[in-house]
Amino acid sequence: MAVKGVYVVWLYLPTEQWITIGKLGEYQFRPGVYGYCGSAQSNLEARILRHQKKEKPLRWHIDYLRRVCSYLGAVVIHLDKAGECLLAKELIKIPSACYPVRGFGSSDCHCLSHLVWIPSLLPRNAVRR
């Protein structure tokens, strides 16, 4: 039986960049930590491994951002697909968090976004400039 669940992928962008996110268009991304909430209804481990790779076919919104970000890790929770939306709503409660791109990763639900920018979280070895 394939494992399913929801996850948060943590990414780090060291410098400000303009990035085209598929059909959503071009957006300015500020430096900092990004949390992306997703789900896999089968093969959860394969999905997480895919998110670790920088070079891959561009299929989902996160693939465009991942090309320029460092992969920090992932948190996996064994919930059904609705848990993806719950995670995004919890992440936005982190002080200083905001949704950087409306509709990012949330084209199949009513959430504002499944991507959260959290500038107050930086990897230990990162230097603010």
C-alpha positions in Angstrom: 0.0 0.0 0.0 1.3 3.4 -1.0 1.6 6.0 1.8 -0.4 9.2 1.6 -0.4 12.4 3.5 0.3 16.1 3.6 3.5 17.9 4.0 5.3 21.2 4.4 8.4 21.7 2.2 10.8 24.3 3.6 12.8 26.3 1.1 15.3 29.2 1.5 15.8 32.0 -1.0 19.1 33.9 -0.2 18.5 36.9 -2.5 15.5 38.8 -4.0 14.5 37.5 -7.4 11.8 37.8 -10.0 10.5 34.4 -10.8 7.8 33.3 -13.3 5.5 30.8 -11.7 3.8 29.0 -14.6 0.5 30.5 -15.7 0.3 32.6 -12.5 2.9 35.0 -14.0 6.0 36.7 -12.8 6.4 37.7 -9.1 9.1 39.3 -6.9 10.2 36.9 -4.2 12.0 38.4 -1.2 14.8 36.6 0.6 13.8 34.3 3.5 12.2 31.0 4.3 9.2 29.7 2.4 6.9 27.0 3.5 4.9 25.1 0.8 2.0 22.9 1.9 1.2 20.0 -0.4 -0.4 16.6 -0.4 0.2 13.2 -2.0 -2.6 10.8 -2.0 -0.2 8.0 -3.0 3.6 7.7 -3.0 4.2 10.4 -0.5 7.9 9.5 -0.2 8.4 9.9 -4.0 6.7 13.3 -3.9 9.1 14.6 -1.2 12.1 13.2 -3.1 10.8 15.0 -6.2 10.7 18.3 -4.3 14.3 17.8 -3.2 15.5 17.9 -6.8 16.1 21.2 -8.5 16.2 20.0 -12.1 13.0 18.3 -13.2 10.1 19.0 -15.5 8.1 22.0 -14.4 4.7 20.6 -13.4 3.5 22.4 -10.2 3.9 25.9 -9.0 6.4 24.8 -6.4 8.7 23.4 -9.2 9.3 27.0 -10.5 10.3 28.3 -7.1 12.4 25.2 -6.2 14.7 25.9 -9.1 16.2 28.9 -7.3 15.7 28.0 -3.6 17.7 25.7 -1.3 15.8 22.8 0.1 15.8 22.9 3.9 13.6 19.9 4.6 10.1 18.6 4.9 7.6 17.8 7.6 5.1 15.0 6.8 1.8 14.5 8.5 -0.5 11.5 7.8 -3.7 13.4 7.1 -6.1 13.4 4.2 -5.9 16.0 1.4 -7.9 18.5 3.4 -4.9 18.7 5.8 -3.0 20.6 3.2 -5.3 23.6 3.6 -5.2 23.3 7.4 -1.4 23.4 7.3 -1.4 26.6 5.1 -3.9 28.3 7.5 -1.6 27.4 10.5 1.6 28.6 8.9 0.1 32.0 8.1 -0.3 32.5 11.9 3.5 32.6 12.4 4.5 36.2 13.2 5.6 38.1 10.1 4.3 35.4 7.7 2.4 36.3 4.6 1.2 34.8 1.3 3.6 36.0 -1.4 1.6 34.8 -4.4 -2.2 34.5 -4.5 -3.3 31.1 -5.9 0.2 29.4 -5.4 -0.5 25.7 -5.0 -4.1 26.3 -4.3 -5.8 26.0 -7.7 -7.9 23.0 -6.5 -9.3 24.6 -3.3 -10.5 28.0 -2.0 -7.3 28.9 0.0 -5.6 32.2 -0.8 -2.3 30.3 -1.2 -0.4 27.2 -0.1 2.9 29.1 0.0 3.9 31.2 3.0 6.9 33.5 3.2 8.3 33.7 6.7 11.1 36.3 6.7 11.8 35.9 10.5 12.9 32.3 10.0 16.4 32.0 8.6 18.7 29.0 8.5 21.4 29.2 11.2 24.2 29.8 8.6 22.3 32.5 6.7 23.4 36.1 7.1 20.9 39.0 6.8 22.1 41.8 4.5 
